[in-house]
């Protein structure tokens, strides 16, 4: 293996990989949520389990990409901004979903 092939990707290119993984994760999440609404048959439940397994795999990929992001050189301003933008959006959506769950739980207990 050559040393060049072992190097970390340029931050800008890496940012696009993170964006692609993030978009894929969102699509999988939407499919799981739609599947939960339509689950009524055994086949629907089995399909939903497959979708949830795919979602879990995509979550692992996103987690590993974010872990890798910690060791990149952020001297590239465009790449730094792009990675920051993707991660900020991801954190915002996660917190928003969590807050919606809290509010639903509070409304359900009243």
PAPAMI-738093 format. One line per field, with one value per residue: residue number from 0; residue in one letter; x, y, z of N, C-alpha, C in turn. Coordinates in pm, whole numbers, plus 50000, padded with zeros to 5 digits. Layout:
! PAPAMI-738093
kemar	NUM/...;
zado	A/...;
npx	X/...;
npy	Y/...;
npz	Z/...;
capx	X/...;
capy	Y/...;
capz	Z/...;
cpx	X/...;
cpy	Y/...;
cpz	Z/...;
This chain:
! PAPAMI-738093
kemar	0/1/2/3/4/5/6/7/8/9/10/11/12/13/14/15/16/17/18/19/20/21/22/23/24/25/26/27/28/29/30/31/32/33/34/35/36/37/38/39/40/41/42/43/44/45/46/47/48/49/50/51/52/53/54/55/56/57/58/59/60/61/62/63/64/65/66/67/68/69/70/71/72/73/74/75/76/77/78/79/80/81/82/83/84/85/86/87/88/89/90/91/92/93/94/95/96/97/98/99/100/101/102/103/104/105/106/107/108/109;
zado	X/X/X/X/X/X/X/X/X/X/X/X/X/X/X/X/X/X/X/X/X/X/X/X/X/X/X/X/X/X/X/X/X/X/X/X/X/X/X/X/X/X/X/X/X/X/X/X/X/X/X/X/X/X/X/X/X/X/X/X/X/X/X/X/X/X/X/X/X/X/X/X/X/X/X/X/X/X/X/X/X/X/X/X/X/X/X/X/X/X/X/X/X/X/X/X/X/X/X/X/X/X/X/X/X/X/X/X/X/X;
npx	50084/50055/50183/50048/49788/49695/49652/49451/49138/49097/48956/48736/48643/48586/48380/48173/48131/48037/47802/47661/47630/47476/47242/47155/47104/46891/46694/46660/46560/46317/46189/46166/45998/45768/45713/45645/45402/45248/45251/45082/45044/45195/45392/45443/45551/45785/45916/45951/46130/46356/46403/46460/46695/46863/46865/47001/47254/47329/47340/47563/47763/47753/47825/48089/48208/48189/48350/48593/48618/48719/48994/49086/49260/49177/49251/49165/48941/48689/48611/48609/48398/48189/48177/48120/47869/47710/47730/47625/47359/47277/47296/47109/46867/46856/46831/46590/46411/46428/46324/46060/45970/45981/45791/45562/45545/45499/45255/45098/45087/44934;
npy	49883/50217/50519/50756/50671/50608/50842/51093/51218/51522/51802/51933/51745/51541/51662/51653/51379/51338/51489/51339/51095/51185/51274/51028/50901/51057/50997/50723/50737/50868/50669/50466/50591/50626/50360/50276/50397/50261/49998/49709/49458/49128/49111/49381/49444/49292/49413/49665/49605/49542/49793/49940/49813/49886/50161/50167/50079/50294/50494/50411/50441/50719/50802/50703/50853/51108/51071/51034/51287/51435/51415/51551/51798/52120/52340/52408/52632/52632/52363/52329/52498/52371/52113/52196/52311/52090/51921/52090/52118/51853/51810/52002/51898/51654/51741/51880/51674/51526/51711/51734/51478/51492/51692/51566/51351/51488/51612/51389/51286/51461;
npz	50000/49912/50054/49993/49939/50188/50316/50477/50350/50157/50318/50198/50006/50183/50325/50140/50130/50388/50373/50182/50318/50530/50398/50302/50542/50639/50444/50495/50754/50708/50557/50749/50935/50775/50727/50983/51016/50834/50909/50948/50876/50873/50679/50644/50892/50887/50672/50783/50987/50836/50721/50952/51028/50817/50864/51109/51024/50860/51050/51195/51001/50965/51221/51235/51032/51143/51362/51234/51132/51339/51326/51105/50904/50927/50774/50526/50430/50295/50304/50582/50658/50525/50643/50905/50862/50782/51008/51205/51116/51138/51417/51505/51395/51530/51799/51773/51705/51940/52122/52025/52087/52367/52417/52314/52489/52728/52669/52636/52892/53032;
capx	50000/50134/50159/49949/49654/49657/49630/49312/49087/49090/48837/48623/48592/48529/48252/48072/48101/47953/47671/47596/47590/47370/47121/47114/47048/46759/46601/46631/46476/46183/46132/46129/45879/45655/45685/45577/45263/45177/45266/44957/45051/45321/45489/45478/45639/45915/45978/45992/46251/46465/46430/46526/46832/46935/46883/47108/47381/47360/47378/47701/47848/47758/47901/48230/48254/48206/48468/48707/48625/48797/49137/49120/49323/49075/49312/49084/48827/48564/48579/48576/48262/48093/48164/48051/47729/47644/47723/47531/47223/47250/47273/46983/46757/46853/46774/46451/46336/46424/46231/45925/45939/45958/45663/45456/45537/45438/45115/45030/45070/44841;
capy	50000/50339/50615/50854/50615/50599/50977/51135/51296/51667/51834/51964/51618/51472/51727/51601/51243/51352/51534/51225/51000/51251/51268/50888/50875/51121/50918/50599/50774/50893/50540/50396/50657/50592/50219/50262/50439/50166/49862/49650/49317/49062/49152/49519/49445/49240/49518/49771/49558/49557/49937/49982/49761/49975/50288/50146/50075/50430/50567/50372/50506/50863/50813/50683/50970/51219/51039/51061/51432/51493/51411/51617/51929/52215/52458/52436/52710/52589/52233/52348/52554/52271/52012/52262/52328/51959/51874/52178/52080/51722/51829/52074/51806/51558/51809/51912/51549/51494/51806/51694/51361/51538/51763/51466/51278/51577/51631/51262/51259/51559;
capz	50000/49903/50161/49948/49947/50328/50369/50498/50237/50168/50396/50110/49954/50298/50357/50048/50175/50508/50326/50116/50424/50605/50316/50301/50675/50644/50363/50567/50866/50654/50519/50872/50990/50688/50751/51113/50998/50748/50959/50991/50838/50906/50577/50674/51008/50843/50591/50873/51055/50739/50711/51076/51023/50724/50935/51207/50951/50816/51171/51226/50901/50997/51344/51205/50955/51238/51443/51147/51114/51448/51300/50980/50907/50883/50712/50408/50480/50233/50362/50723/50665/50478/50749/51015/50823/50784/51146/51275/51075/51195/51561/51519/51369/51640/51916/51742/51717/52082/52185/51984/52168/52505/52418/52296/52615/52826/52631/52657/53035/53090;
cpx	50089/50092/50051/49806/49605/49626/49482/49266/49094/48958/48716/48562/48526/48393/48142/48035/48009/47812/47593/47547/47474/47238/47066/47049/46908/46655/46562/46539/46332/46114/46086/46003/45755/45615/45612/45429/45182/45183/45132/44954/45185/45429/45536/45572/45779/45989/46028/46118/46373/46503/46501/46670/46919/46963/46997/47245/47423/47399/47523/47798/47863/47841/48051/48288/48277/48326/48595/48727/48708/48946/49178/49187/49224/49133/49237/48955/48693/48519/48539/48434/48158/48070/48087/47902/47652/47625/47625/47387/47184/47218/47140/46864/46744/46789/46626/46364/46323/46323/46087/45881/45907/45820/45547/45437/45469/45289/45035/45003/44972/44699;
cpy	50123/50436/50716/50801/50603/50736/51006/51221/51446/51701/51864/51837/51539/51530/51676/51457/51246/51394/51419/51123/51056/51245/51125/50850/50935/51044/50788/50626/50799/50762/50461/50458/50626/50447/50196/50300/50335/50022/49812/49502/49260/49103/49295/49529/49395/49345/49632/49732/49573/49704/49987/49932/49847/50110/50275/50143/50216/50518/50537/50439/50654/50886/50800/50800/51089/51196/51069/51212/51499/51502/51479/51752/52028/52347/52501/52502/52662/52456/52244/52400/52451/52163/52073/52275/52196/51912/51960/52142/51947/51733/51900/51979/51701/51620/51842/51787/51508/51583/51772/51573/51398/51605/51664/51385/51360/51595/51503/51232/51355/51516;
cpz	50000/50012/50121/49962/50090/50389/50385/50381/50264/50234/50308/50054/50066/50334/50265/50083/50298/50467/50261/50220/50505/50528/50312/50434/50688/50564/50434/50685/50820/50615/50642/50931/50907/50709/50882/51101/50922/50798/51012/50961/50880/50808/50603/50791/50971/50760/50679/50951/50965/50727/50836/51083/50931/50791/51036/51140/50908/50934/51209/51129/50934/51123/51318/51123/51048/51328/51363/51130/51224/51416/51169/51004/50847/50832/50587/50453/50424/50292/50508/50738/50625/50584/50867/50985/50833/50929/51227/51243/51137/51344/51584/51500/51479/51764/51895/51758/51863/52153/52150/52066/52313/52513/52402/52425/52723/52796/52655/52804/53101/53081;
